[in-house]
Amino acid sequence: MKKILIVLFILSAAVYSQTDNQSFYTFKSQTTSQILQSETLNPKVLSDEIKTKKSAGLAVVYSLLLPGMGELYADAYKSGVYFTVADGFLWGAFIGMNVYGGWQKDNYISYAQFNGDVASKDYDDDYYATVGEYMNIDEYNNEKALERDYDAMYDSEKYYWKWNTNNERKSYREMWESSEHSYNNVRFVVGALLLNRVISAINAVRLVSKYNNNLEQQVGWNVYIGVQNNPDFTSSYNLNFSTSF
């Protein structure tokens, strides 16, 4: 009914203006002003803005980049904010676990050099895992020789280590395990980050579909009036309607 009211006002103005060109513009200006000031008529009716459908593909891309952004794109961030907050916590855990794991690694390497006579800190991870399982390099090499696993044996001079007490070895082992557990937990955090993105993307696609379905049920109206001057010095008016779905 609101759209029909606008059309009737404009049609009346067009007919009236056939006899008085100046009166037409005055009437049109007054009519538009009254419509916009009316409390019962939504000013959006006169808007030329046409809403377009949203892309599910873009929603997926946004959610994969930052969970919750796909929902924001679908004009439904109330449900997306939870994915964004979860992503923030997960990134915090990711950074924290990496920092803690590196800190503990530095600790057990320094401890091995000071208490276990390890010559260097540039050995690989397998070496540092082995150091925490045996009291010294001779004990390790003897065991590998009995197993005939000669390739696994270490050079006694280059890879030398020796713990003075078993408690020192256990203390080292605890630091090594703490570091390894922290790094292993990072993998679960990475998995959670990926899962959070996948779930957000699925939710964003659902919301985009809902947005597009609602858009199809809305009809936008635009009214255009043109003035045409005829050769016989008379004027005529063109009234055009456009709709968007």
Residue pairs with C-beta under 8 A, 6 or more apart in sequence:
2 40
2 41
2 42
2 45
3 45
3 221
5 35
5 41
6 35
6 45
6 46
6 221
6 223
7 223
7 241
9 31
9 35
10 28
10 31
10 223
10 225
10 239
11 239
12 27
13 24
13 27
13 28
13 31
14 24
14 225
14 237
14 239
16 23
16 24
16 27
17 23
17 24
17 25
17 27
17 235
17 237
18 235
18 237
21 235
24 237
28 225
32 46
35 41
35 46
36 43
36 46
45 221
47 220
48 222
50 220
50 222
50 244
51 215
51 218
51 220
51 244
53 211
53 212
53 215
54 73
54 74
54 208
54 211
54 212
55 208
56 204
56 205
56 208
56 209
58 70
58 73
59 70
59 71
59 73
59 74
59 201
59 204
59 205
59 207
59 208
60 70
60 201
60 204
60 205
61 70
62 69
62 70
62 72
62 73
62 204
63 69
63 70
63 71
63 83
63 197
63 200
63 201
63 203
63 204
64 197
64 201
66 84
66 87
67 80
67 83
67 84
67 86
67 87
67 196
67 197
67 199
67 200
68 77
68 80
68 81
68 82
68 83
68 84
68 87
68 200
69 80
69 84
70 80
70 200
70 201
70 203
70 204
70 205
70 207
70 208
71 77
71 78
71 79
71 80
71 81
71 83
71 200
71 203
71 204
71 207
72 80
73 204
73 208
74 204
74 207
74 208
74 210
74 211
75 207
75 211
76 207
76 210
76 211
79 203
79 207
80 200
80 203
80 204
83 196
83 199
83 200
83 203
86 196
87 193
87 196
87 197
90 189
90 192
90 193
90 196
91 193
93 189
94 186
94 189
94 190
94 193
97 182
97 183
97 185
97 186
97 189
98 182
98 183
98 186
100 182
101 179
101 180
101 182
101 183
101 186
102 179
104 175
104 176
104 178
104 179
104 182
105 179
107 175
107 179
108 128
108 132
108 172
108 175
108 176
108 179
109 118
109 121
109 128
110 121
111 171
111 172
111 175
112 118
112 128
112 131
112 161
112 172
113 119
113 121
115 163
115 164
115 168
115 172
116 131
116 161
116 162
116 163
116 168
116 169
116 172
117 160
117 161
117 162
118 131
118 160
118 161
119 158
119 159
119 160
123 159
127 154
127 159
128 176
129 176
130 140
130 154
131 161
131 172
132 169
132 172
132 173
132 176
133 140
133 173
134 140
134 143
134 169
135 162
135 163
135 166
135 169
136 161
136 162
136 163
137 154
137 156
137 159
137 160
137 161
137 162
138 156
140 153
140 154
141 153
141 154
141 156
144 150
144 152
144 153
145 153
163 169
163 172
216 245
218 245
219 243
219 244
219 245
220 243
220 244
220 245
221 241
221 242
221 243
222 241
222 242
222 243
222 244
223 239
223 240
223 241
224 238
224 239
224 240
224 241
224 242
225 237
225 238
225 239
225 240
226 237
226 238
226 240
227 235
227 236
227 237
227 238
228 235
228 236
228 237
228 238
229 235
230 236
